[in-house]
Amino acid sequence: MARVPYVDPEDIPDEYSDLVVSKLQGKPVNVYAALGNNPEVLAGTRAFLASLWESTGLSERERELVILLTAAGNESRYEWHQHVRIGREAGVSEAEMAAIEAGDFDGFDGDDGLLLRYAEAVLDRDVDDTLHEAIVDAYDESTAVGVASLVNGYSSLAGVLDAFDVELEDGEEFAGWDPRA
């Protein structure tokens, strides 16, 4: 059971109630319902995450590669589970998801492999000048900022999910670290 109650949208001030609802799923989700215990933090978190989704300079597929890597690196079951579905819709194959979880980026072509190596280095706090120059050459400075922020933003969210022991939504079974299984 989660360490904080999941708030109902009707139980928080009206200006925040829609923030408990996932725009993708059209229903309240536990991550936002847990954060709803502090509506102003929920609002700030939602705004920050929206900026990461919309302004990193990555395609939807690339964004999901990075989020899945971050979820796996943080062992965040909730984030992984949510982004398996989102990743599929963005064109990430289940074999690619399994490779990300295993830390095997050899099968990723072109910039995808570089992107994953850079995101992993950001996660591990091990970016060096050579890798930074490579990501900037492949993308640009703005995207490098976006990727580093995406990794660290979702790492922060993983920490919050862990602190509150946020569970998957009722009736959902974990997608599995290897979604092909």
N, C-alpha and C positions, 0 to 999 in steps of 0.2 A: 504494500500500500504506500502511496506517495506520502512524503513527510509534510506536505502542505495540502490543504483541500483544493480541489478543482472548483474554481468559482463558476457560477452560472452567469451568462451574460446579463441576465436581469438583476443580478445582485450587486452590480458595480455601477458607478455613475454612467448615465446614458452616453456621454461623449466617448467612453471607452468600451462600451459593450460590444461593438462590432469587431474590436481587436481580438476578442477571444475566438472568433470564427476564422477558420482558414479560408483564404480566398480560393485556393485550389480545390478544397474539399467541400466548401459551402456549409460547414458545420463546425461547432466548437471542437478544438483539439486540445489534448492534455497539456502540451507545452505552453500554450497561451493561457489556458485555464489556470495553470499553476502560477504563471507570472502575473495573472490577474489579481493576485493577492496584494499587489502593489501596482495599481493601474497606471501610474505615471512611468514606472520602470517598464511595464508592458508596452506603453506607447513609444518610449524611446527605443526599446529593443526592436519593435516592429519597424520603426522608421530606419534604424540602422541596417537591419536585415534586408529591407526593401532596397536600400541604396546599394547593398552588395549584390543583390540579384540583378539590378538594372544598370549599374554603372561601373562594373569591373573591367569592361572592354572585352569580355569573353563571350563566346556564343553560349546558348543554353546548354549544349552538350559539354563544352569545356567547363562551364560552371559546375555542372553536375559531377564531372570527373574529379574536380578539386574538392567538392563537398563530400563525395563518397570517400576519397582518400582521407580527408580530415576526420570523418566519422569513424572510419576504421582505425586510424592512428590513435584516436582518443577512446577506442573501444566503446563508442556510444551506440548502443543497440537502437535507441529511439531514433536518433538522426539517421543511422544507416537504414533502418526499416522505412522511414518516410521517404528517403531519397532513392531507394531501390525503385519504387514506383515512378517517382519524378524523373529519375535517370532513364528508365525505359522509355518514357514519353519523349525524352530529349534525344534519344538515339543511342544511348549507352547499352551495349549488349550485356547479357548476363555473364558471358565468358569474360568480358572486360571487367565487370564488377568483381568477379572471383579473382582475377589477376590483381586488381587494385587491393583487395583485402589481403592477398598473399604478398603484396609488395613487389610484384613482378611486372615491370614496365617494359620488358624487352619486346613484347608483341605489339606495342603501340607505335604507330607510324608517325613520322614527321614531328610536328610540334606537340602532339599529344604526349609523347614520351618525355620531352623536355619539360612541358608544363607539369607533369606529374613529379618528375625529379625535383623541379624547383619548389613545388608545393610541399613535398616531403621535407626538403631542406628547411623551408620556412617553419614547418611543424616541429622539426628537430632543432630549430635555432642554429642551423649549420649552413647558411647561405654564404658562399665565398664570392670573390670578385668575378671569377670566371663564369660561374653559374648565373650570377646577376647580369653580366654582360650578354650572355647567351639568351636569356629571357627577354632582355630589352631589345636585342637584335631581332628576335623572332616576333616580338609584339611591339612594345614601346614602354617608356617610363610610366605612363599612366596605367597601363595594364599590369605592370609589375607591382605598383601600389595596390591596384585592385585585387590581385591574387594574394598578396601578403595579408591584406585586410580581410579577404574572404576566409583564408585559413585561420587567422587569429579570431575573427568574429565567430566562426562556427566552433572553434576550440573553446571559446568562452561560453557559448551556448551549451556545449557538451558538459562543461563543468557545472553549470546551473542544473541541467537535467540530472546529473549524478548527485548533486547536493540534495535535491528534492526527491530523488528516486522516482522520477516521472515514469509512469508505465505506458505501454502501448494502449491505444484506445480500446474500449470494451469490444470484445468479439474479434479482435485482430490477433493473428498469430505471427510471430517474428518471421520475417522474410528469409532469415538465415544468412550467415556470413557468405555462403556460396548460394546465391539465389537459384542456381540450376538444380539444386537438390530437391 
